[in-house]
């Protein structure tokens, strides 16, 4: 089955209505993920997993000898990071058009993507078997980057939903997950990258793993820092000294402040109102911060970094977001994005130009990406909301709310990187 057939089959199998929400989910287990939202320590996917909660998984397996187990890799059959990218554009006045996009034949840089928490296996750490959950989240978060980079994504023995629900997360379980990520990174650099520039991309638990990796492997190593085009670390609580662009988690990797700047990081957690005091995201040392470990020693108070993908040079200035949402079988955006039914579309993606604006804000110890609608008169397009409550904010759509901005940024950074090297 080719990429088009895989997308069609996946979307045909996974559709199903979710009571109480105006939308359609393409994946199944809502109750489990809502329960995870009650935990103080968690890292959640932007798209829930498809495997039934009752499925019992085998104990974590040892990494495959030699090469990592790849979820995405250029040239791989049925690569979820190389699917159908056709989108329906829905404008404020209700008119629609088709937008074509396809993976680039020879992009200038590589991308290394680490997925968020999706595993519903019953063990504390997942095994390395590729499941529908991993395929789905890679398609939803990473596939569009294939237009500007070649995407690699390793499987890793991530902390499962079961371990978070049972509060069974331990330093050894975190180390097991991280060990797979760092081993894949080292293998990738040695065998696949061939000295090309690299963008690292992660969300939630995936971002946490990459914060650890950058802090230990890249930040102190000038040769690896030279390869870093940028790091997109969303919903992972990258920490910096208050009011600073660098320090805290990274000594040498600053926040991005221009679309042609390289060797820098884009990080934020999105909310539609001020994060509460017990928020899992946007507050230093809280929630997901436990997965990435303590920041580097500093005498300054820390805050969570916010880089506005719609206005890098002036993060506090409001800019337009360019969202891309995966589409359900009835033409609605996925319910877990908090997006209700829109005009019926027959494409795998839908985008709503000029629907959202964003700016970075700081208040009462929190720093976050504030997302608001543009308020165009007569605009009835769907609006994202806090699907899992105020402590999560808009975490489930951290990636998709600004996916167009992020892909365009990686394209600009890739060209700038090649021009300098």
C-alpha positions, -999 to +999 in steps of 0.1 A: +000+000+000+014+034-010+013+066+011-020+077-003-036+043+004-021+042+039-036+075+048-070+066+033-070+033+052-060+048+085-087+075+083-113+050+072-106+028+102-102+053+129-133+075+127-159+075+154-181+100+172-173+112+207-203+120+228-203+155+243-180+171+218-188+187+184-163+167+164-150+134+153-121+115+167-099+093+145-086+074+176-102+057+204-093+060+241-106+092+255-112+083+291-076+072+297-061+104+284-085+126+303-075+107+335-039+113+327-048+150+327-053+148+365-017+138+371+009+163+383+035+146+362+026+139+326+034+142+290+006+137+266+002+133+228-016+158+206-035+127+192-046+099+215-036+063+206-057+038+187-048+006+205-075-007+230-068+000+266-072-037+274-045-048+251-016-063+270+018-056+258+049-077+262+076-065+285+100-038+271+123-054+245+160-047+241+169-023+213+175-040+180+211-047+174+228-021+153+203+002+137+175+017+158+139+008+151+127+036+129+092+049+129+100+073+100+130+071+077+134+083+041+127+056+016+110+034+041+078+016+029+046+031+044+065+060+060+040+079+081+061+110+078+057+110+040+019+109+035-007+128+016-004+165+026-033+179+006-053+204+026-086+222+023-083+259+030-114+272+048-116+310+048-135+333+072-163+339+046-168+301+042-152+297+008-128+268+003-100+258-020-075+230-022-038+234-013-013+209-026+019+199-009+043+170-012+075+158+004+106+176-011+127+155-034+160+169-021+156+192+009+187+209+022+186+196+058+174+166+079+149+165+107+150+142+138+116+139+154+107+124+188+070+117+194+049+125+225+032+101+249+009+078+229+015+043+242-014+024+259+007-007+265+002-020+301+039-019+311+057+011+326+078+016+294+065+007+259+083-018+238+097-010+204+069-024+183+054+002+159+017+006+168-011+026+151-007+052+178+029+060+168+020+060+131-009+084+136+010+109+158+040+110+134+017+117+105-002+144+124+029+162+138+059+154+116+047+146+081+043+182+069+080+189+078+088+165+049+083+194+026+114+211+039+136+183+054+141+146+053+125+132+085+139+105+108+119+094+138+131+066+162+109+043+182+118+045+219+106+028+250+087+058+262+068+062+295+033+048+288+000+062+298-002+033+323+029+044+341+017+079+343-018+068+356-001+046+381+024+073+391+050+046+384+074+069+366+109+065+381+144+076+372+152+042+357+121+043+335+130+078+323+165+067+317+153+037+297+133+060+274+161+085+270+186+058+264+168+047+232+166+083+220+203+091+225+213+058+210+192+065+179+207+100+177+242+087+178+235+061+152+217+087+130+248+110+131+272+082+124+253+064+096+225+086+081+232+123+085+264+126+065+272+159+080+240+177+069+223+202+091+197+188+115+165+202+130+153+184+161+116+183+167+096+171+197+064+176+216+057+169+253+075+137+264+094+139+231+105+174+238+116+164+272+138+136+258+153+161+233+160+187+261+180+160+278+197+150+246+206+186+236+219+194+271+241+163+273+251+157+237+249+189+216+252+219+238+287+211+252+299+197+219+310+223+193+310+198+165+274+187+171+263+223+178+276+232+143+251+207+128+221+221+147+199+241+124+173+246+151+154+228+179+116+229+180+107+218+215+070+223+222+051+216+255+083+204+272+091+234+295+125+246+282+139+267+310+159+299+309+169+325+334+140+350+337+140+375+309+170+358+291+173+341+258+200+315+268+210+298+300+192+274+322+187+242+301+213+252+275+245+273+278+250+278+241+217+273+223+197+305+225+160+313+217+154+319+180+148+356+173+148+357+134+137+333+107+172+330+093+189+324+126+203+290+131+216+270+161+186+282+182+155+269+199+118+275+194+098+265+225+064+274+239+033+260+256+000+273+242-030+286+264-061+307+258-058+322+293-033+326+321-020+291+332-033+283+367-008+279+396-009+241+392-004+241+355+015+213+340+031+236+314+044+271+313+058+271+348+094+262+356+099+231+376+063+219+372+046+191+355+065+179+324+097+195+336+104+164+357+109+144+326+137+165+312+156+168+345+170+198+363+183+227+343+220+237+344+231+253+377+222+290+378+217+315+405+190+332+386+153+324+389+141+303+359+111+306+337+097+286+308+109+299+275+083+313+251+092+319+214+064+332+193+063+312+160+043+340+145+067+368+156+102+356+164+118+390+166+091+404+189+076+375+208+052+398+228+038+412+196+007+395+182+011+375+150-011+353+128-008+316+133-010+292+103-027+261+117-030+227+100-053+201+116-057+164+106-092+157+093-116+131+105-136+107+083-165+131+081-144+161+071-141+176+106-109+183+124-099+159+151-119+164+183-088+161+205-076+193+189-107+209+204-119+217+169-155+212+160-171+203+127-162+225+098-173+224+062-170+189+048-137+182+032-123+152+015-086+160+022-064+147+050-058+182+063-077+214+069-063+249+075-081+280+087-061+311+077-064+343+097-084+324+124-058+327+153-033+352+167-006+345+192+017+364+215+040+354+244+029+366+278+044+365+313+023+368+345+026+355+381+056+332+374+041+317+342+052+323+306+032+310+277+019+315+242-014+332+244-037+321+215-068+342+206-092+343+177-089+372+153-125+382+157-133+386+120-170+395+118-191+366+106-163+341+111-180+308+121-150+285+117-142+261+146-122+273+176-098+253+197-105+249+234-091+234+266-101+198+259-084+185+291-090+216+313-070+247+324-039+229+337-033+216+302-044+247+283-041+240+245-013+215+249-030+190+226-026+214+197+007+230+205+021+216+172-009+219+149-019+254+159+013+268+144+023+239+121+024+261+090+045+287+107+069+260+120+073+243+086+080+277+069+105+286+096+124+253+091+124+260+054+140+294+060+164+282+085+175+253+063+183+276+034+201+300+057+221+271+072+232+258+038+241+293+027+265+296+057+280+262+054 
